[in-house]
Amino acid sequence: MPDLSHYLRNPGPKETVTGKRCVCSTDNSIVTETVLATLARGGNAADAAIAGALVQAAVEPFMTNHAGTVSLLYREAATGKYHQLHSTGTFPPHLPPFRPTPKTDGGLGRMPPSACIPGFMPGLQAIHQRFGTLPWADLCQDAIRWAETGHPVSSFEYGALLGELDFTTYFPEGRSLYMPGGHLPTVGTLFPNPAMAKTLRRVAEEGPGYMISGGWAVSFVETAVRMGWPISLSDMSANPPRWIEPLRFMHGKFEIVGLSAPEQQGVFLSMVLGILDSLGLRNMAHGSAEHLFSMGHALRLGLYFCGFLGDPTIGPYDTEQLLDGDFHRALARLISGLRPTRDLTDHVRLTDSATFRSDGHGLPGIPSSEIQSRQPSGSCELSIVDAEGNWLQMMNTLQSGGIPGMVVGGIPMIGSHATFAGVSGHFDIKLVAGARMRSIVGHSFILQDGVPVYGLGTPGNVYCTIPQVISNLLDFDLSVQAAIEAPRILPLGEDNRLIVEDRVNAGTVQGLARMGVGVAAMPAYDWHMGSFQMCFRDEAGRLGAAADPRRCGVAGGLD
């Protein structure tokens, strides 16, 4: 067995790279190697992202897969234009949402997501057709090799897989993939997937269409029909990926390029930053009680009002109202009115056992069920700038693709997180022809004087972490690494409690109590709170890249 231990990375401090002609940051050292190798042989940022995403789904099957979702934000150097691609999983409009038959005890250990038509390969196909320069087959070779050889299992992967066994191993196909011989692959051993390698060879030979209308798609449809989901092969390509004009808005002297509807991220970011600006955030001390009080409330209101967004092909959602500065100022006034004029410490002491333990020592932890969805989590972000000046942020994720818990041709699937509620859920869709799902994945470019200075994105509680890191950069002028590493919070809860990473100082906790806000802790660097991948341009115009300590990311570059 080859020694691949040098590829293993753990959560913890990361090295920032600077002074490079092209750079990248990814969730995995193997993926970073593939991205840089693709750039070195003349590929552009789009080529590198395609090759990287194909590899990522082979070496991080607990985070992404070849049947999931792709979301892209791309700055085209030749024209200076920005492009957004929306390629989530889709739903046949003529069928009700399909979930696998539950166990007699009430579910697959947890409520399974809905099956949907995969968006990953259609998304990569669209990117390659529009921006790719290298032959498609060349971009598949690293993924084939890693699926065949196997990747070394990290402690992070082992822990993530262990936490999701009730879902991923419900079907025999899942047990065969994730527990060969009846056991999970242990840390440091190789995890091969020869069935995936076979599928990817056909993808290399026949193109991405092999998984859209070719042999794999036929097997997928047959499996679905056998399970009780009566889709047809035509459903696999009935709702192609959508190219969208990104959302752009100003924040101080910076212009932010974010994701437009049906994505919520751009509007959410504009609302939160606009509210915080009206609250005078720049005059607050970073990490203070006043800062976290303001941020927690702004995140809460932003999340609520993003429930008024959806696919603009369905209805005339009033995005402009949500972007309006006067609206942001009105919401800021509401938050200001919540600041008490009396000390509420005793109120919190009497009502919130999370903030005040009987032994007086620190904050208790919060169960993971309060931090993450009960559905399987996992996504990967790529951040790339090539030597020509093409900037790219791309998320590839296991969410919203395929039949939940099923494996076809070595390709594991999770299904969609769509709620079909339409009120305030992140993942929502109306079942009509051509509709695409509302979600809240997160990429942004930040421009100064029309020139990109930051490209960033993250999986993991995306909606609330993106504003925090961007505010750290633009409002508090923190360094790139400090902005990424700073403690993060969830939106203020309905119980008037903030859940924070366990690095907030005692003075801040006491200050929040005086304002009537209880506090509870999640781990100091909680991996569900994001894994930022960021590229940047320094004041001298040199390129750099950084990775988040919360997961196993690696930044790299070429001289």
C-alpha positions as CSV (number, residue, x, y, z in Angstrom):
1,M,0.0,0.0,0.0
2,P,1.5,3.4,-0.9
3,D,2.3,5.8,1.9
4,L,0.0,8.7,1.3
5,S,0.1,10.0,4.9
6,H,1.6,13.3,3.8
7,Y,-1.8,14.2,2.4
8,L,-3.5,14.0,5.8
9,R,-4.3,17.3,7.3
10,N,-6.2,18.1,10.5
11,P,-8.2,21.0,11.7
12,G,-5.9,23.6,13.2
13,P,-3.6,26.5,12.3
14,K,-3.2,27.1,8.6
15,E,-0.4,28.7,6.5
16,T,-1.3,31.7,4.4
17,V,0.5,31.9,1.0
18,T,1.5,35.3,-0.5
19,G,3.3,36.7,-3.4
20,K,2.2,34.2,-6.1
21,R,1.1,34.6,-9.7
22,C,-1.8,32.2,-9.2
23,V,-3.4,30.9,-6.0
24,C,-6.0,28.6,-4.7
25,S,-7.6,27.5,-1.4
26,T,-9.5,24.2,-1.1
27,D,-10.9,21.9,1.7
28,N,-8.4,19.2,1.0
29,S,-4.6,18.8,0.3
30,I,-5.2,16.4,-2.6
31,V,-7.7,18.8,-4.2
32,T,-5.2,21.7,-3.8
33,E,-2.6,19.6,-5.5
34,T,-4.9,18.9,-8.5
35,V,-5.9,22.5,-8.8
36,L,-2.3,23.7,-8.9
37,A,-1.3,20.9,-11.3
38,T,-4.1,21.9,-13.7
39,L,-3.0,25.6,-13.5
40,A,0.6,24.6,-14.1
41,R,-0.1,22.8,-17.3
42,G,-1.9,25.8,-18.8
43,G,-5.5,25.4,-17.5
44,N,-7.4,28.4,-16.4
45,A,-9.4,28.8,-13.1
46,A,-12.5,27.1,-14.6
47,D,-10.4,24.0,-15.7
48,A,-8.8,23.8,-12.3
49,A,-12.1,24.0,-10.5
50,I,-13.7,21.3,-12.7
51,A,-10.7,19.0,-12.1
52,G,-10.7,19.9,-8.4
53,A,-14.4,19.2,-7.9
54,L,-14.2,15.9,-9.6
55,V,-11.3,14.9,-7.3
56,Q,-13.1,16.3,-4.3
57,A,-16.1,14.1,-4.7
58,A,-13.7,11.1,-4.9
59,V,-11.6,11.9,-1.8
60,E,-14.3,13.6,0.4
61,P,-17.4,11.4,-0.1
62,F,-18.5,12.6,3.3
63,M,-18.7,16.2,2.1
64,T,-19.6,16.1,-1.6
65,N,-20.4,13.8,-4.5
66,H,-20.7,13.6,-8.2
67,A,-24.6,13.7,-8.0
68,G,-24.9,16.8,-5.8
69,T,-24.9,20.5,-6.5
70,V,-22.6,23.0,-8.1
71,S,-22.7,26.8,-7.5
72,L,-20.3,29.2,-9.3
73,L,-19.3,32.8,-9.1
74,Y,-16.8,33.7,-11.9
75,R,-14.9,36.8,-12.8
76,E,-13.9,36.6,-16.5
77,A,-10.6,38.4,-17.0
78,A,-11.0,39.0,-20.7
79,T,-14.2,41.0,-20.3
80,G,-14.2,42.0,-16.7
81,K,-17.7,40.5,-16.4
82,Y,-19.0,38.5,-13.5
83,H,-21.1,35.3,-14.0
84,Q,-23.2,33.2,-11.6
85,L,-24.2,29.6,-12.3
86,H,-27.1,27.9,-10.4
87,S,-27.0,24.1,-10.7
88,T,-28.7,22.7,-7.7
89,G,-30.7,19.5,-7.8
90,T,-34.1,19.8,-9.5
91,F,-37.5,18.2,-9.1
92,P,-39.8,16.8,-11.8
93,P,-42.8,19.2,-11.7
94,H,-45.3,16.4,-12.3
95,L,-44.4,14.3,-9.3
96,P,-44.8,14.8,-5.5
97,P,-41.6,14.9,-3.4
98,F,-40.3,11.4,-3.1
99,R,-38.6,10.0,0.1
100,P,-37.5,6.4,0.5
101,T,-39.8,4.2,2.5
102,P,-39.1,4.8,6.2
103,K,-38.2,2.3,8.8
104,T,-41.0,1.1,11.1
105,D,-39.5,3.0,13.9
106,G,-40.2,6.3,12.2
107,G,-37.4,7.0,9.7
108,L,-33.9,6.4,8.4
109,G,-32.7,7.2,11.9
110,R,-33.8,10.8,10.9
111,M,-36.2,12.1,8.3
112,P,-34.7,11.5,4.9
113,P,-34.4,14.3,2.4
114,S,-36.3,14.3,-0.8
115,A,-34.9,12.6,-3.9
116,C,-34.1,15.0,-6.7
117,I,-32.4,15.1,-10.1
118,P,-28.6,15.6,-9.7
119,G,-27.1,19.0,-10.5
120,F,-23.3,18.3,-10.2
121,M,-22.5,17.0,-13.7
122,P,-24.9,19.4,-15.5
123,G,-23.1,22.2,-13.7
124,L,-19.6,21.1,-14.6
125,Q,-20.7,20.6,-18.2
126,A,-22.1,24.2,-18.3
127,I,-18.8,25.6,-16.8
128,H,-16.6,23.6,-19.3
129,Q,-18.7,24.6,-22.3
130,R,-18.5,28.3,-21.4
131,F,-15.1,28.8,-19.9
132,G,-13.0,25.6,-20.1
133,T,-9.9,25.4,-22.2
134,L,-8.4,21.9,-21.6
135,P,-10.0,18.7,-22.9
136,W,-12.7,17.3,-20.7
137,A,-11.1,13.9,-20.5
138,D,-7.9,15.4,-19.2
139,L,-9.7,17.0,-16.3
140,C,-11.1,13.6,-15.2
141,Q,-7.8,11.7,-14.8
142,D,-6.9,12.7,-11.2
143,A,-10.4,11.8,-10.0
144,I,-10.2,8.4,-11.7
145,R,-6.8,7.7,-10.2
146,W,-7.8,8.7,-6.7
147,A,-11.0,6.6,-6.8
148,E,-9.0,3.6,-8.0
149,T,-6.1,4.0,-5.6
150,G,-8.1,5.2,-2.6
151,H,-7.5,8.3,-0.4
152,P,-6.1,8.1,3.1
153,V,-8.9,8.5,5.7
154,S,-8.4,11.4,8.1
155,S,-9.6,11.6,11.7
156,F,-12.0,14.3,10.4
157,E,-13.5,12.0,7.8
158,Y,-13.8,9.1,10.2
159,G,-15.7,11.3,12.7
160,A,-18.0,12.7,10.1
161,L,-18.8,9.3,8.7
162,L,-19.4,7.9,12.1
163,G,-21.9,10.6,12.9
164,E,-24.0,9.9,9.8
165,L,-24.0,6.1,9.7
166,D,-27.7,5.8,10.5
167,F,-28.4,7.6,7.2
168,T,-25.5,6.6,4.8
169,T,-25.7,2.9,5.6
170,Y,-29.5,2.5,5.6
171,F,-29.4,0.7,2.2
172,P,-27.2,-2.3,1.4
173,E,-25.5,-0.2,-1.3
174,G,-24.4,2.3,1.3
175,R,-23.1,-0.3,3.7
176,S,-21.1,-1.9,0.9
177,L,-19.5,1.5,0.1
178,Y,-18.9,3.0,3.5
179,M,-18.3,-0.2,5.5
180,P,-16.4,-2.7,3.4
181,G,-16.1,-5.9,5.3
182,G,-18.6,-4.6,7.8
183,H,-16.4,-1.8,9.3
184,L,-15.6,1.8,8.5
185,P,-12.2,2.4,7.0
186,T,-9.9,3.4,9.9
187,V,-7.8,6.5,10.2
188,G,-4.8,6.4,7.9
189,T,-6.0,3.5,5.8
190,L,-6.9,3.8,2.1
191,F,-10.6,4.2,1.1
192,P,-10.8,3.1,-2.6
193,N,-14.0,3.1,-4.7
194,P,-13.4,1.0,-7.8
195,A,-17.0,1.3,-8.9
196,M,-16.7,5.1,-8.9
197,A,-13.5,4.8,-10.9
198,K,-15.3,2.8,-13.5
199,T,-18.1,5.4,-13.7
200,L,-15.6,8.2,-14.0
201,R,-13.7,6.5,-16.9
202,R,-17.0,6.5,-18.8
203,V,-17.5,10.2,-17.8
204,A,-14.0,10.9,-19.2
205,E,-14.7,9.0,-22.5
206,E,-18.3,10.1,-23.1
207,G,-18.3,13.5,-21.3
208,P,-20.5,14.6,-18.4
209,G,-23.5,13.5,-20.5
210,Y,-22.8,10.0,-19.3
211,M,-24.4,11.0,-15.9
212,I,-27.1,13.2,-17.5
213,S,-28.5,11.1,-20.3
214,G,-26.0,8.2,-20.8
215,G,-25.4,4.9,-19.1
216,W,-25.2,6.1,-15.5
217,A,-28.4,8.2,-15.9
218,V,-30.2,5.1,-17.2
219,S,-29.1,3.1,-14.1
220,F,-30.1,6.0,-11.9
221,V,-33.6,6.2,-13.4
222,E,-34.1,2.4,-13.2
223,T,-33.1,2.5,-9.5
224,A,-35.5,5.3,-8.8
225,V,-38.4,3.6,-10.5
226,R,-37.7,0.4,-8.7
227,M,-37.8,2.3,-5.3
228,G,-41.1,3.9,-6.2
229,W,-40.1,7.2,-7.8
230,P,-41.5,7.1,-11.3
231,I,-39.1,9.4,-13.1
232,S,-38.0,9.1,-16.8
233,L,-34.8,9.7,-18.6
234,S,-36.1,13.0,-20.0
235,D,-36.4,14.3,-16.4
236,M,-32.6,14.1,-16.1
237,S,-32.1,17.0,-18.5
238,A,-35.5,18.8,-18.4
239,N,-34.3,21.7,-16.2
240,P,-30.7,22.7,-17.1
241,P,-28.4,24.9,-15.0
242,R,-29.2,28.6,-15.1
243,W,-26.7,31.4,-15.8
244,I,-27.6,34.5,-13.7
245,E,-26.4,38.1,-13.4
246,P,-24.8,38.3,-10.0
247,L,-26.1,40.8,-7.4
248,R,-23.8,43.9,-6.8
249,F,-24.0,46.5,-4.0
250,M,-21.8,48.9,-2.2
251,H,-20.6,48.7,1.4
252,G,-18.6,51.7,2.3
253,K,-15.8,52.1,-0.3
254,F,-16.1,48.5,-1.4
255,E,-18.4,46.9,-3.9
256,I,-19.6,43.4,-3.2
257,V,-20.5,40.9,-5.9
258,G,-22.8,38.2,-4.5
259,L,-25.3,35.6,-5.6
260,S,-28.7,36.7,-7.0
261,A,-32.1,35.1,-6.6
262,P,-33.1,32.3,-6.4
263,E,-30.1,32.3,-4.1
264,Q,-30.6,34.2,-0.8
265,Q,-27.0,35.0,-0.1
266,G,-26.5,38.3,-1.9
267,V,-29.7,39.8,-0.5
268,F,-29.0,38.4,3.0
269,L,-25.5,39.8,3.0
270,S,-26.7,43.2,1.8
271,M,-29.4,43.3,4.6
272,V,-27.1,42.3,7.4
273,L,-24.3,44.6,6.4
274,G,-26.8,47.5,5.8
275,I,-28.4,47.0,9.3
276,L,-25.0,46.8,11.0
277,D,-23.8,50.0,9.2
278,S,-26.9,51.8,10.4
279,L,-26.2,50.6,13.9
280,G,-22.7,52.2,13.8
281,L,-20.8,48.9,13.9
282,R,-17.5,50.5,12.9
283,N,-17.5,52.4,16.2
284,M,-17.9,49.3,18.3
285,A,-15.1,47.2,19.7
286,H,-14.6,43.9,17.8
287,G,-15.9,41.0,19.9
288,S,-17.6,43.2,22.4
289,A,-21.1,42.6,23.8
290,E,-22.4,45.5,21.7
291,H,-20.9,44.0,18.6
292,L,-22.4,40.5,19.2
293,F,-25.7,41.9,20.3
294,S,-26.0,43.9,17.0
295,M,-24.7,41.0,14.8
296,G,-27.0,38.4,16.4
297,H,-30.1,40.6,15.8
298,A,-29.0,41.5,12.3
299,L,-28.5,37.9,11.3
300,R,-31.9,37.0,12.8
301,L,-33.8,39.7,10.9
302,G,-31.9,38.9,7.7
303,L,-32.8,35.3,7.9
304,Y,-36.4,36.1,8.5
305,F,-36.8,38.5,5.6
306,C,-35.0,36.2,3.2
307,G,-38.1,34.1,3.5
308,F,-39.7,36.7,1.1
309,L,-37.4,35.6,-1.7
310,G,-37.7,32.9,-4.3
311,D,-37.1,32.0,-7.9
312,P,-38.0,35.2,-9.9
313,T,-39.5,33.0,-12.7
314,I,-42.3,32.1,-10.3
315,G,-43.4,35.4,-8.9
316,P,-42.5,39.1,-8.6
317,Y,-40.5,38.9,-5.3
318,D,-39.6,42.4,-4.3
319,T,-35.8,42.0,-4.0
320,E,-35.3,45.8,-4.3
321,Q,-37.3,46.4,-1.1
322,L,-35.0,44.0,0.7
323,L,-31.9,45.9,-0.6
324,D,-33.3,49.3,0.2
325,G,-31.1,51.4,2.6
326,D,-34.2,53.0,4.2
327,F,-35.5,49.5,5.0
328,H,-32.2,48.6,6.6
329,R,-32.2,51.8,8.7
330,A,-35.7,51.0,9.9
331,L,-34.7,47.5,11.0
332,A,-31.6,49.0,12.7
333,R,-34.0,51.3,14.7
334,L,-36.0,48.3,15.8
335,I,-32.8,46.6,17.1
336,S,-31.7,49.8,18.8
337,G,-35.0,49.9,20.6
338,L,-34.2,46.4,22.1
339,R,-31.2,47.7,24.0
340,P,-32.4,47.7,27.6
341,T,-31.9,50.8,29.8
342,R,-31.7,48.6,32.9
343,D,-29.3,45.8,33.9
344,L,-30.9,42.5,33.0
345,T,-28.2,40.2,34.5
346,D,-30.4,38.9,37.2
347,H,-33.2,38.2,34.7
348,V,-30.7,36.1,32.6
349,R,-29.4,34.4,35.8
350,L,-32.9,33.4,36.8
351,T,-34.1,32.2,33.4
352,D,-31.1,31.0,31.4
353,S,-29.2,28.0,32.8
354,A,-26.9,27.9,29.8
355,T,-25.3,31.2,30.8
356,F,-25.1,30.7,34.6
357,R,-24.2,27.2,35.7
358,S,-24.7,26.3,39.4
359,D,-20.9,25.7,39.8
360,G,-20.1,29.1,38.3
361,H,-17.5,27.7,36.0
362,G,-17.8,28.5,32.3
363,L,-20.4,27.8,29.7
364,P,-21.9,24.3,29.0
365,G,-21.7,23.0,25.5
366,I,-24.6,22.9,23.1
367,P,-25.7,19.6,21.5
368,S,-24.8,19.3,17.9
369,S,-28.5,19.0,17.0
370,E,-28.9,22.7,17.9
371,I,-26.0,23.7,15.7
372,Q,-26.6,21.7,12.6
373,S,-29.5,20.3,10.6
374,R,-30.6,16.7,11.4
375,Q,-30.0,16.0,7.7
376,P,-26.5,15.0,6.6
377,S,-24.3,18.0,6.3
378,G,-21.3,18.6,4.0
379,S,-20.1,20.9,1.3
380,C,-16.8,22.0,-0.2
381,E,-15.6,25.4,-1.4
382,L,-13.0,26.2,-4.1
383,S,-11.3,29.6,-4.3
384,I,-9.0,30.1,-7.3
385,V,-7.3,33.0,-9.1
386,D,-5.3,32.1,-12.2
387,A,-2.4,33.9,-13.9
388,E,-4.7,35.7,-16.4
389,G,-6.8,37.2,-13.6
390,N,-9.8,34.9,-13.7
391,W,-11.3,34.8,-10.2
392,L,-13.5,31.8,-9.2
393,Q,-15.5,30.7,-6.2
394,M,-17.3,27.4,-6.5
395,M,-19.2,25.2,-4.0
396,N,-19.7,21.6,-4.8
397,T,-21.8,19.7,-2.3
398,L,-23.5,16.4,-1.6
399,Q,-26.6,18.4,-0.7
400,S,-29.5,18.4,-3.1
401,G,-28.6,15.6,-5.4
402,G,-29.9,12.1,-6.1
403,I,-31.7,9.5,-4.1
404,P,-31.1,9.9,-0.3
405,G,-28.9,7.1,1.1
406,M,-28.6,5.3,-2.3
407,V,-25.4,4.5,-4.3
408,V,-25.4,4.0,-8.1
409,G,-22.3,3.1,-9.9
410,G,-20.1,3.9,-6.9
411,I,-21.7,7.4,-6.7
412,P,-23.2,8.0,-3.2
413,M,-26.2,10.4,-2.9
414,I,-27.9,12.4,-0.2
415,G,-31.0,13.9,-1.8
416,S,-32.4,17.4,-1.4
417,H,-32.9,19.5,1.7
418,A,-35.8,21.3,0.2
419,T,-38.7,21.9,2.6
420,F,-41.4,23.0,0.0
421,A,-42.5,25.4,2.7
422,G,-41.9,28.8,1.2
423,V,-41.8,30.7,4.4
424,S,-38.3,31.0,5.8
425,G,-36.5,27.7,4.9
426,H,-33.1,27.9,3.2
427,F,-34.0,25.2,0.7
428,D,-37.3,25.8,-0.9
429,I,-38.8,25.2,-4.3
430,K,-42.2,25.4,-6.0
431,L,-43.1,22.3,-8.0
432,V,-43.7,23.9,-11.4
433,A,-41.8,23.4,-14.7
434,G,-38.5,25.2,-14.9
435,A,-38.4,26.2,-11.2
436,R,-35.0,26.2,-9.4
437,M,-34.5,25.9,-5.7
438,R,-34.0,28.7,-3.3
439,S,-30.9,28.1,-1.2
440,I,-28.2,30.0,0.6
441,V,-24.8,28.8,-0.5
442,G,-22.2,31.5,-0.2
443,H,-19.6,33.1,-2.4
444,S,-18.6,36.7,-2.8
445,F,-16.1,38.9,-4.5
446,I,-15.1,42.1,-2.9
447,L,-13.9,44.9,-5.2
448,Q,-12.1,48.2,-4.5
449,D,-12.0,50.8,-7.2
450,G,-13.4,48.1,-9.6
451,V,-10.6,45.6,-8.9
452,P,-11.2,42.4,-7.0
453,V,-9.3,42.3,-3.7
454,Y,-11.0,39.3,-2.0
455,G,-12.7,36.2,-3.2
456,L,-14.2,34.1,-0.5
457,G,-16.8,31.4,0.3
458,T,-17.6,28.7,2.7
459,P,-19.8,25.7,3.5
460,G,-21.2,25.2,6.9
461,N,-23.9,27.7,8.3
462,V,-23.1,29.7,5.2
463,Y,-25.9,32.3,5.6
464,C,-24.6,33.6,9.0
465,T,-20.8,33.1,8.6
466,I,-20.3,35.1,5.3
467,P,-21.5,38.4,6.8
468,Q,-19.3,37.9,9.9
469,V,-16.1,37.3,8.0
470,I,-16.8,40.1,5.4
471,S,-17.5,42.5,8.3
472,N,-14.3,41.5,10.0
473,L,-12.4,42.4,6.8
474,L,-14.2,45.6,5.8
475,D,-15.6,47.1,9.0
476,F,-12.9,46.1,11.5
477,D,-10.0,45.9,9.0
478,L,-8.7,42.6,10.4
479,S,-6.0,40.7,8.5
480,V,-7.2,37.9,6.2
481,Q,-6.3,35.1,8.7
482,A,-7.6,37.0,11.7
483,A,-10.9,37.6,9.9
484,I,-11.2,33.9,9.2
485,E,-10.2,32.7,12.6
486,A,-12.3,35.1,14.7
487,P,-15.0,33.5,16.8
488,R,-18.4,33.1,15.1
489,I,-22.0,33.1,16.3
490,L,-25.3,31.8,15.2
491,P,-28.2,34.3,14.9
492,L,-29.9,35.3,18.1
493,G,-32.4,32.6,19.0
494,E,-36.0,32.9,19.8
495,D,-35.0,32.1,23.4
496,N,-32.9,35.3,23.4
497,R,-29.7,33.3,23.5
498,L,-26.6,33.5,21.5
499,I,-24.7,30.3,20.6
500,V,-21.0,31.3,20.3
501,E,-17.7,29.5,19.6
502,D,-16.1,29.0,22.9
503,R,-13.5,31.8,22.7
504,V,-15.7,34.8,23.7
505,N,-14.2,36.5,26.7
506,A,-16.0,36.6,30.1
507,G,-16.4,40.4,29.9
508,T,-18.4,40.0,26.7
509,V,-20.6,37.3,28.2
510,Q,-21.3,39.5,31.2
511,G,-22.1,42.5,29.0
512,L,-24.5,40.4,27.0
513,A,-26.2,39.3,30.2
514,R,-26.7,43.0,31.2
515,M,-28.4,43.4,27.8
516,G,-30.7,40.4,28.5
517,V,-29.0,37.9,26.2
518,G,-27.9,34.5,27.4
519,V,-24.9,32.7,26.0
520,A,-24.1,29.1,25.3
521,A,-20.9,27.6,23.8
522,M,-20.2,25.4,20.9
523,P,-16.6,24.1,20.3
524,A,-14.0,26.8,20.0
525,Y,-13.5,26.1,16.3
526,D,-16.7,24.3,15.3
527,W,-16.5,22.7,11.8
528,H,-20.2,23.3,11.3
529,M,-19.5,27.0,11.5
530,G,-17.8,27.1,8.1
531,S,-14.6,26.4,6.4
532,F,-13.6,29.6,4.5
533,Q,-11.5,29.3,1.4
534,M,-10.2,32.7,0.4
535,C,-8.0,34.3,-2.3
536,F,-6.9,37.9,-2.0
537,R,-4.8,40.7,-3.6
538,D,-2.5,42.7,-1.2
539,E,-1.7,46.4,-1.4
540,A,1.2,45.7,-3.7
541,G,-1.1,43.8,-6.1
542,R,0.4,40.3,-5.2
543,L,-1.9,37.3,-4.9
544,G,-2.4,35.3,-1.8
545,A,-4.6,32.6,-0.4
546,A,-5.8,31.4,3.1
547,A,-7.7,28.5,4.6
548,D,-9.8,28.1,7.6
549,P,-8.6,26.3,10.8
550,R,-12.0,24.7,11.4
551,R,-11.5,22.0,8.8
552,C,-8.6,20.4,6.8
553,G,-8.2,23.1,4.1
554,V,-4.9,23.9,2.4
555,A,-4.0,27.1,0.5
556,G,-1.4,27.0,-2.2
557,G,0.1,29.0,-5.2
558,L,2.5,29.0,-8.1
559,D,5.4,31.4,-8.4
